[in-house]
Amino acid sequence: MYAPQYYCEQAQRARRLAGMAHQLELKETLTQAAQDFDDIAYDLEIGAVEIRHPELLPQQHRSTTEDL
């Protein structure tokens, strides 16, 4: 996970894009994404979740045609 500031910045970006959107559905989606980013930032700030650098997280194995 990134620091709370990262998610705050993403929320601001999503709101800015929502303000420029002409399609109602897109505007609503971006507004919801902004709220989700704000929620993540808040959870990180109060310690509800642990911050780990993305490079330290375990890699998920993706199946490929070679695995079949």
mmCIF file as gemmi writes it, N, C-alpha and C atoms, coordinates in Angstrom:
data_model
loop_
_atom_site.group_PDB
_atom_site.id
_atom_site.type_symbol
_atom_site.label_atom_id
_atom_site.label_alt_id
_atom_site.label_comp_id
_atom_site.label_asym_id
_atom_site.label_entity_id
_atom_site.label_seq_id
_atom_site.pdbx_PDB_ins_code
_atom_site.Cartn_x
_atom_site.Cartn_y
_atom_site.Cartn_z
_atom_site.occupancy
_atom_site.B_iso_or_equiv
_atom_site.pdbx_formal_charge
_atom_site.auth_seq_id
_atom_site.auth_asym_id
_atom_site.pdbx_PDB_model_num
ATOM 1 N N . MET Axp A 1 ? 0.846 -1.179 0 1 0 ? 1 A 1
ATOM 2 C CA . MET Axp A 1 ? 0 0 0 1 0 ? 1 A 1
ATOM 3 C C . MET Axp A 1 ? 0.887 1.236 0 1 0 ? 1 A 1
ATOM 4 N N . TYR Axp A 2 ? 0.369 2.267 -0.54 1 0 ? 2 A 1
ATOM 5 C CA . TYR Axp A 2 ? 1.077 3.53 -0.568 1 0 ? 2 A 1
ATOM 6 C C . TYR Axp A 2 ? 0.703 4.359 0.665 1 0 ? 2 A 1
ATOM 7 N N . ALA Axp A 3 ? 1.374 5.471 0.854 1 0 ? 3 A 1
ATOM 8 C CA . ALA Axp A 3 ? 1.075 6.379 1.958 1 0 ? 3 A 1
ATOM 9 C C . ALA Axp A 3 ? -0.285 7.044 1.734 1 0 ? 3 A 1
ATOM 10 N N . PRO Axp A 4 ? -0.922 7.509 2.808 1 0 ? 4 A 1
ATOM 11 C CA . PRO Axp A 4 ? -2.243 8.138 2.681 1 0 ? 4 A 1
ATOM 12 C C . PRO Axp A 4 ? -2.268 9.296 1.679 1 0 ? 4 A 1
ATOM 13 N N . GLN Axp A 5 ? -1.198 10.056 1.596 1 0 ? 5 A 1
ATOM 14 C CA . GLN Axp A 5 ? -1.153 11.194 0.678 1 0 ? 5 A 1
ATOM 15 C C . GLN Axp A 5 ? -1.371 10.767 -0.766 1 0 ? 5 A 1
ATOM 16 N N . TYR Axp A 6 ? -0.848 9.608 -1.133 1 0 ? 6 A 1
ATOM 17 C CA . TYR Axp A 6 ? -1.032 9.091 -2.488 1 0 ? 6 A 1
ATOM 18 C C . TYR Axp A 6 ? -2.523 8.936 -2.802 1 0 ? 6 A 1
ATOM 19 N N . TYR Axp A 7 ? -3.26 8.346 -1.862 1 0 ? 7 A 1
ATOM 20 C CA . TYR Axp A 7 ? -4.684 8.107 -2.081 1 0 ? 7 A 1
ATOM 21 C C . TYR Axp A 7 ? -5.476 9.416 -2.07 1 0 ? 7 A 1
ATOM 22 N N . CYS Axp A 8 ? -5.045 10.372 -1.264 1 0 ? 8 A 1
ATOM 23 C CA . CYS Axp A 8 ? -5.683 11.697 -1.28 1 0 ? 8 A 1
ATOM 24 C C . CYS Axp A 8 ? -5.499 12.357 -2.651 1 0 ? 8 A 1
ATOM 25 N N . GLU Axp A 9 ? -4.294 12.234 -3.195 1 0 ? 9 A 1
ATOM 26 C CA . GLU Axp A 9 ? -4.022 12.811 -4.511 1 0 ? 9 A 1
ATOM 27 C C . GLU Axp A 9 ? -4.847 12.125 -5.599 1 0 ? 9 A 1
ATOM 28 N N . GLN Axp A 10 ? -4.999 10.812 -5.495 1 0 ? 10 A 1
ATOM 29 C CA . GLN Axp A 10 ? -5.812 10.087 -6.475 1 0 ? 10 A 1
ATOM 30 C C . GLN Axp A 10 ? -7.281 10.497 -6.365 1 0 ? 10 A 1
ATOM 31 N N . ALA Axp A 11 ? -7.744 10.737 -5.143 1 0 ? 11 A 1
ATOM 32 C CA . ALA Axp A 11 ? -9.124 11.2 -4.95 1 0 ? 11 A 1
ATOM 33 C C . ALA Axp A 11 ? -9.319 12.565 -5.61 1 0 ? 11 A 1
ATOM 34 N N . GLN Axp A 12 ? -8.363 13.456 -5.424 1 0 ? 12 A 1
ATOM 35 C CA . GLN Axp A 12 ? -8.449 14.782 -6.043 1 0 ? 12 A 1
ATOM 36 C C . GLN Axp A 12 ? -8.458 14.655 -7.566 1 0 ? 12 A 1
ATOM 37 N N . ARG Axp A 13 ? -7.622 13.773 -8.071 1 0 ? 13 A 1
ATOM 38 C CA . ARG Axp A 13 ? -7.549 13.575 -9.528 1 0 ? 13 A 1
ATOM 39 C C . ARG Axp A 13 ? -8.879 13.043 -10.065 1 0 ? 13 A 1
ATOM 40 N N . ALA Axp A 14 ? -9.461 12.069 -9.365 1 0 ? 14 A 1
ATOM 41 C CA . ALA Axp A 14 ? -10.739 11.501 -9.805 1 0 ? 14 A 1
ATOM 42 C C . ALA Axp A 14 ? -11.84 12.556 -9.778 1 0 ? 14 A 1
ATOM 43 N N . ARG Axp A 15 ? -11.832 13.41 -8.75 1 0 ? 15 A 1
ATOM 44 C CA . ARG Axp A 15 ? -12.844 14.482 -8.687 1 0 ? 15 A 1
ATOM 45 C C . ARG Axp A 15 ? -12.651 15.5 -9.817 1 0 ? 15 A 1
ATOM 46 N N . ARG Axp A 16 ? -11.409 15.8 -10.12 1 0 ? 16 A 1
ATOM 47 C CA . ARG Axp A 16 ? -11.121 16.736 -11.209 1 0 ? 16 A 1
ATOM 48 C C . ARG Axp A 16 ? -11.624 16.165 -12.536 1 0 ? 16 A 1
ATOM 49 N N . LEU Axp A 17 ? -11.354 14.872 -12.756 1 0 ? 17 A 1
ATOM 50 C CA . LEU Axp A 17 ? -11.823 14.23 -13.985 1 0 ? 17 A 1
ATOM 51 C C . LEU Axp A 17 ? -13.346 14.149 -14.018 1 0 ? 17 A 1
ATOM 52 N N . ALA Axp A 18 ? -13.961 13.891 -12.879 1 0 ? 18 A 1
ATOM 53 C CA . ALA Axp A 18 ? -15.427 13.848 -12.816 1 0 ? 18 A 1
ATOM 54 C C . ALA Axp A 18 ? -16.015 15.199 -13.183 1 0 ? 18 A 1
ATOM 55 N N . GLY Axp A 19 ? -15.347 16.263 -12.782 1 0 ? 19 A 1
ATOM 56 C CA . GLY Axp A 19 ? -15.823 17.603 -13.111 1 0 ? 19 A 1
ATOM 57 C C . GLY Axp A 19 ? -15.769 17.906 -14.601 1 0 ? 19 A 1
ATOM 58 N N . MET Axp A 20 ? -14.9 17.21 -15.309 1 0 ? 20 A 1
ATOM 59 C CA . MET Axp A 20 ? -14.769 17.419 -16.753 1 0 ? 20 A 1
ATOM 60 C C . MET Axp A 20 ? -15.628 16.462 -17.573 1 0 ? 20 A 1
ATOM 61 N N . ALA Axp A 21 ? -16.162 15.424 -16.913 1 0 ? 21 A 1
ATOM 62 C CA . ALA Axp A 21 ? -16.929 14.395 -17.62 1 0 ? 21 A 1
ATOM 63 C C . ALA Axp A 21 ? -18.291 14.932 -18.054 1 0 ? 21 A 1
ATOM 64 N N . HIS Axp A 22 ? -18.711 14.496 -19.234 1 0 ? 22 A 1
ATOM 65 C CA . HIS Axp A 22 ? -20.01 14.902 -19.762 1 0 ? 22 A 1
ATOM 66 C C . HIS Axp A 22 ? -21.054 13.792 -19.608 1 0 ? 22 A 1
ATOM 67 N N . GLN Axp A 23 ? -20.598 12.557 -19.477 1 0 ? 23 A 1
ATOM 68 C CA . GLN Axp A 23 ? -21.516 11.434 -19.32 1 0 ? 23 A 1
ATOM 69 C C . GLN Axp A 23 ? -21.811 11.221 -17.835 1 0 ? 23 A 1
ATOM 70 N N . LEU Axp A 24 ? -23.061 11.144 -17.498 1 0 ? 24 A 1
ATOM 71 C CA . LEU Axp A 24 ? -23.486 11.009 -16.103 1 0 ? 24 A 1
ATOM 72 C C . LEU Axp A 24 ? -22.901 9.762 -15.452 1 0 ? 24 A 1
ATOM 73 N N . GLU Axp A 25 ? -22.932 8.643 -16.149 1 0 ? 25 A 1
ATOM 74 C CA . GLU Axp A 25 ? -22.431 7.39 -15.583 1 0 ? 25 A 1
ATOM 75 C C . GLU Axp A 25 ? -20.931 7.486 -15.28 1 0 ? 25 A 1
ATOM 76 N N . LEU Axp A 26 ? -20.181 8.092 -16.176 1 0 ? 26 A 1
ATOM 77 C CA . LEU Axp A 26 ? -18.743 8.273 -15.962 1 0 ? 26 A 1
ATOM 78 C C . LEU Axp A 26 ? -18.492 9.195 -14.778 1 0 ? 26 A 1
ATOM 79 N N . LYS Axp A 27 ? -19.244 10.258 -14.701 1 0 ? 27 A 1
ATOM 80 C CA . LYS Axp A 27 ? -19.114 11.202 -13.588 1 0 ? 27 A 1
ATOM 81 C C . LYS Axp A 27 ? -19.38 10.51 -12.253 1 0 ? 27 A 1
ATOM 82 N N . GLU Axp A 28 ? -20.431 9.683 -12.201 1 0 ? 28 A 1
ATOM 83 C CA . GLU Axp A 28 ? -20.763 8.962 -10.978 1 0 ? 28 A 1
ATOM 84 C C . GLU Axp A 28 ? -19.671 7.953 -10.605 1 0 ? 28 A 1
ATOM 85 N N . THR Axp A 29 ? -19.139 7.268 -11.599 1 0 ? 29 A 1
ATOM 86 C CA . THR Axp A 29 ? -18.078 6.29 -11.356 1 0 ? 29 A 1
ATOM 87 C C . THR Axp A 29 ? -16.829 6.963 -10.8 1 0 ? 29 A 1
ATOM 88 N N . LEU Axp A 30 ? -16.441 8.077 -11.39 1 0 ? 30 A 1
ATOM 89 C CA . LEU Axp A 30 ? -15.263 8.801 -10.915 1 0 ? 30 A 1
ATOM 90 C C . LEU Axp A 30 ? -15.481 9.389 -9.525 1 0 ? 30 A 1
ATOM 91 N N . THR Axp A 31 ? -16.682 9.856 -9.262 1 0 ? 31 A 1
ATOM 92 C CA . THR Axp A 31 ? -17 10.386 -7.933 1 0 ? 31 A 1
ATOM 93 C C . THR Axp A 31 ? -16.924 9.277 -6.892 1 0 ? 31 A 1
ATOM 94 N N . GLN Axp A 32 ? -17.418 8.098 -7.228 1 0 ? 32 A 1
ATOM 95 C CA . GLN Axp A 32 ? -17.341 6.957 -6.309 1 0 ? 32 A 1
ATOM 96 C C . GLN Axp A 32 ? -15.89 6.537 -6.104 1 0 ? 32 A 1
ATOM 97 N N . ALA Axp A 33 ? -15.105 6.544 -7.164 1 0 ? 33 A 1
ATOM 98 C CA . ALA Axp A 33 ? -13.683 6.201 -7.04 1 0 ? 33 A 1
ATOM 99 C C . ALA Axp A 33 ? -12.982 7.189 -6.11 1 0 ? 33 A 1
ATOM 100 N N . ALA Axp A 34 ? -13.314 8.464 -6.228 1 0 ? 34 A 1
ATOM 101 C CA . ALA Axp A 34 ? -12.724 9.481 -5.347 1 0 ? 34 A 1
ATOM 102 C C . ALA Axp A 34 ? -13.075 9.189 -3.892 1 0 ? 34 A 1
ATOM 103 N N . GLN Axp A 35 ? -14.32 8.821 -3.644 1 0 ? 35 A 1
ATOM 104 C CA . GLN Axp A 35 ? -14.725 8.493 -2.269 1 0 ? 35 A 1
ATOM 105 C C . GLN Axp A 35 ? -13.98 7.263 -1.77 1 0 ? 35 A 1
ATOM 106 N N . ASP Axp A 36 ? -13.813 6.281 -2.632 1 0 ? 36 A 1
ATOM 107 C CA . ASP Axp A 36 ? -13.079 5.072 -2.247 1 0 ? 36 A 1
ATOM 108 C C . ASP Axp A 36 ? -11.628 5.409 -1.891 1 0 ? 36 A 1
ATOM 109 N N . PHE Axp A 37 ? -10.992 6.263 -2.689 1 0 ? 37 A 1
ATOM 110 C CA . PHE Axp A 37 ? -9.615 6.69 -2.384 1 0 ? 37 A 1
ATOM 111 C C . PHE Axp A 37 ? -9.567 7.434 -1.052 1 0 ? 37 A 1
ATOM 112 N N . ASP Axp A 38 ? -10.542 8.298 -0.801 1 0 ? 38 A 1
ATOM 113 C CA . ASP Axp A 38 ? -10.602 9.002 0.484 1 0 ? 38 A 1
ATOM 114 C C . ASP Axp A 38 ? -10.755 8.023 1.642 1 0 ? 38 A 1
ATOM 115 N N . ASP Axp A 39 ? -11.571 7.007 1.455 1 0 ? 39 A 1
ATOM 116 C CA . ASP Axp A 39 ? -11.776 6.001 2.502 1 0 ? 39 A 1
ATOM 117 C C . ASP Axp A 39 ? -10.487 5.235 2.793 1 0 ? 39 A 1
ATOM 118 N N . ILE Axp A 40 ? -9.76 4.873 1.75 1 0 ? 40 A 1
ATOM 119 C CA . ILE Axp A 40 ? -8.49 4.173 1.936 1 0 ? 40 A 1
ATOM 120 C C . ILE Axp A 40 ? -7.503 5.066 2.687 1 0 ? 40 A 1
ATOM 121 N N . ALA Axp A 41 ? -7.408 6.32 2.283 1 0 ? 41 A 1
ATOM 122 C CA . ALA Axp A 41 ? -6.499 7.254 2.948 1 0 ? 41 A 1
ATOM 123 C C . ALA Axp A 41 ? -6.852 7.383 4.426 1 0 ? 41 A 1
ATOM 124 N N . TYR Axp A 42 ? -8.141 7.493 4.723 1 0 ? 42 A 1
ATOM 125 C CA . TYR Axp A 42 ? -8.584 7.618 6.105 1 0 ? 42 A 1
ATOM 126 C C . TYR Axp A 42 ? -8.206 6.369 6.912 1 0 ? 42 A 1
ATOM 127 N N . ASP Axp A 43 ? -8.462 5.191 6.342 1 0 ? 43 A 1
ATOM 128 C CA . ASP Axp A 43 ? -8.123 3.953 7.028 1 0 ? 43 A 1
ATOM 129 C C . ASP Axp A 43 ? -6.629 3.872 7.321 1 0 ? 43 A 1
ATOM 130 N N . LEU Axp A 44 ? -5.813 4.297 6.366 1 0 ? 44 A 1
ATOM 131 C CA . LEU Axp A 44 ? -4.371 4.294 6.582 1 0 ? 44 A 1
ATOM 132 C C . LEU Axp A 44 ? -3.971 5.283 7.671 1 0 ? 44 A 1
ATOM 133 N N . GLU Axp A 45 ? -4.598 6.45 7.662 1 0 ? 45 A 1
ATOM 134 C CA . GLU Axp A 45 ? -4.255 7.482 8.64 1 0 ? 45 A 1
ATOM 135 C C . GLU Axp A 45 ? -4.591 7.06 10.068 1 0 ? 45 A 1
ATOM 136 N N . ILE Axp A 46 ? -5.681 6.307 10.251 1 0 ? 46 A 1
ATOM 137 C CA . ILE Axp A 46 ? -6.052 5.902 11.61 1 0 ? 46 A 1
ATOM 138 C C . ILE Axp A 46 ? -5.441 4.559 11.992 1 0 ? 46 A 1
ATOM 139 N N . GLY Axp A 47 ? -4.697 3.958 11.083 1 0 ? 47 A 1
ATOM 140 C CA . GLY Axp A 47 ? -4.03 2.701 11.387 1 0 ? 47 A 1
ATOM 141 C C . GLY Axp A 47 ? -4.903 1.471 11.245 1 0 ? 47 A 1
ATOM 142 N N . ALA Axp A 48 ? -5.997 1.589 10.528 1 0 ? 48 A 1
ATOM 143 C CA . ALA Axp A 48 ? -6.902 0.449 10.345 1 0 ? 48 A 1
ATOM 144 C C . ALA Axp A 48 ? -6.281 -0.618 9.448 1 0 ? 48 A 1
ATOM 145 N N . VAL Axp A 49 ? -5.373 -0.215 8.588 1 0 ? 49 A 1
ATOM 146 C CA . VAL Axp A 49 ? -4.651 -1.145 7.717 1 0 ? 49 A 1
ATOM 147 C C . VAL Axp A 49 ? -3.172 -0.797 7.759 1 0 ? 49 A 1
ATOM 148 N N . GLU Axp A 50 ? -2.354 -1.769 7.456 1 0 ? 50 A 1
ATOM 149 C CA . GLU Axp A 50 ? -0.909 -1.599 7.505 1 0 ? 50 A 1
ATOM 150 C C . GLU Axp A 50 ? -0.383 -1.161 6.139 1 0 ? 50 A 1
ATOM 151 N N . ILE Axp A 51 ? 0.552 -0.239 6.152 1 0 ? 51 A 1
ATOM 152 C CA . ILE Axp A 51 ? 1.182 0.21 4.909 1 0 ? 51 A 1
ATOM 153 C C . ILE Axp A 51 ? 2.372 -0.691 4.619 1 0 ? 51 A 1
ATOM 154 N N . ARG Axp A 52 ? 2.368 -1.275 3.437 1 0 ? 52 A 1
ATOM 155 C CA . ARG Axp A 52 ? 3.509 -2.07 2.979 1 0 ? 52 A 1
ATOM 156 C C . ARG Axp A 52 ? 3.885 -1.585 1.595 1 0 ? 52 A 1
ATOM 157 N N . HIS Axp A 53 ? 5.157 -1.48 1.363 1 0 ? 53 A 1
ATOM 158 C CA . HIS Axp A 53 ? 5.622 -1.056 0.044 1 0 ? 53 A 1
ATOM 159 C C . HIS Axp A 53 ? 5.203 -2.112 -0.976 1 0 ? 53 A 1
ATOM 160 N N . PRO Axp A 54 ? 4.673 -1.694 -2.127 1 0 ? 54 A 1
ATOM 161 C CA . PRO Axp A 54 ? 4.181 -2.647 -3.13 1 0 ? 54 A 1
ATOM 162 C C . PRO Axp A 54 ? 5.213 -3.691 -3.55 1 0 ? 54 A 1
ATOM 163 N N . GLU Axp A 55 ? 6.489 -3.332 -3.566 1 0 ? 55 A 1
ATOM 164 C CA . GLU Axp A 55 ? 7.513 -4.288 -3.981 1 0 ? 55 A 1
ATOM 165 C C . GLU Axp A 55 ? 7.724 -5.386 -2.944 1 0 ? 55 A 1
ATOM 166 N N . LEU Axp A 56 ? 7.278 -5.16 -1.707 1 0 ? 56 A 1
ATOM 167 C CA . LEU Axp A 56 ? 7.452 -6.158 -0.657 1 0 ? 56 A 1
ATOM 168 C C . LEU Axp A 56 ? 6.276 -7.123 -0.56 1 0 ? 56 A 1
ATOM 169 N N . LEU Axp A 57 ? 5.197 -6.834 -1.278 1 0 ? 57 A 1
ATOM 170 C CA . LEU Axp A 57 ? 4.03 -7.7 -1.246 1 0 ? 57 A 1
ATOM 171 C C . LEU Axp A 57 ? 4.293 -8.953 -2.064 1 0 ? 57 A 1
ATOM 172 N N . PRO Axp A 58 ? 3.739 -10.081 -1.652 1 0 ? 58 A 1
ATOM 173 C CA . PRO Axp A 58 ? 3.937 -11.312 -2.426 1 0 ? 58 A 1
ATOM 174 C C . PRO Axp A 58 ? 3.334 -11.176 -3.82 1 0 ? 58 A 1
ATOM 175 N N . GLN Axp A 59 ? 4.01 -11.729 -4.765 1 0 ? 59 A 1
ATOM 176 C CA . GLN Axp A 59 ? 3.544 -11.676 -6.15 1 0 ? 59 A 1
ATOM 177 C C . GLN Axp A 59 ? 2.486 -12.746 -6.355 1 0 ? 59 A 1
ATOM 178 N N . GLN Axp A 60 ? 1.416 -12.371 -7.051 1 0 ? 60 A 1
ATOM 179 C CA . GLN Axp A 60 ? 0.382 -13.346 -7.376 1 0 ? 60 A 1
ATOM 180 C C . GLN Axp A 60 ? 0.788 -14.086 -8.633 1 0 ? 60 A 1
ATOM 181 N N . HIS Axp A 61 ? 0.596 -15.372 -8.619 1 0 ? 61 A 1
ATOM 182 C CA . HIS Axp A 61 ? 0.907 -16.185 -9.785 1 0 ? 61 A 1
ATOM 183 C C . HIS Axp A 61 ? -0.235 -16.089 -10.78 1 0 ? 61 A 1
ATOM 184 N N . ARG Axp A 62 ? 0.084 -15.711 -11.97 1 0 ? 62 A 1
ATOM 185 C CA . ARG Axp A 62 ? -0.93 -15.639 -13.025 1 0 ? 62 A 1
ATOM 186 C C . ARG Axp A 62 ? -0.789 -16.852 -13.912 1 0 ? 62 A 1
ATOM 187 N N . SER Axp A 63 ? -1.903 -17.505 -14.15 1 0 ? 63 A 1
ATOM 188 C CA . SER Axp A 63 ? -1.842 -18.686 -15.019 1 0 ? 63 A 1
ATOM 189 C C . SER Axp A 63 ? -1.696 -18.234 -16.469 1 0 ? 63 A 1
ATOM 190 N N . THR Axp A 64 ? -0.945 -18.971 -17.185 1 0 ? 64 A 1
ATOM 191 C CA . THR Axp A 64 ? -0.727 -18.697 -18.602 1 0 ? 64 A 1
ATOM 192 C C . THR Axp A 64 ? -1.046 -19.963 -19.382 1 0 ? 64 A 1
ATOM 193 N N . THR Axp A 65 ? -1 -19.854 -20.665 1 0 ? 65 A 1
ATOM 194 C CA . THR Axp A 65 ? -1.254 -21.023 -21.497 1 0 ? 65 A 1
ATOM 195 C C . THR Axp A 65 ? -0.174 -22.082 -21.266 1 0 ? 65 A 1
ATOM 196 N N . GLU Axp A 66 ? 1.014 -21.669 -20.799 1 0 ? 66 A 1
ATOM 197 C CA . GLU Axp A 66 ? 2.074 -22.622 -20.513 1 0 ? 66 A 1
ATOM 198 C C . GLU Axp A 66 ? 1.71 -23.516 -19.338 1 0 ? 66 A 1
ATOM 199 N N . ASP Axp A 67 ? 0.867 -22.993 -18.41 1 0 ? 67 A 1
ATOM 200 C CA . ASP Axp A 67 ? 0.471 -23.753 -17.223 1 0 ? 67 A 1
ATOM 201 C C . ASP Axp A 67 ? -0.558 -24.829 -17.552 1 0 ? 67 A 1
ATOM 202 N N . LEU Axp A 68 ? -1.206 -24.737 -18.688 1 0 ? 68 A 1
ATOM 203 C CA . LEU Axp A 68 ? -2.281 -25.671 -19.033 1 0 ? 68 A 1
ATOM 204 C C . LEU Axp A 68 ? -1.774 -26.984 -19.528 1 0 ? 68 A 1
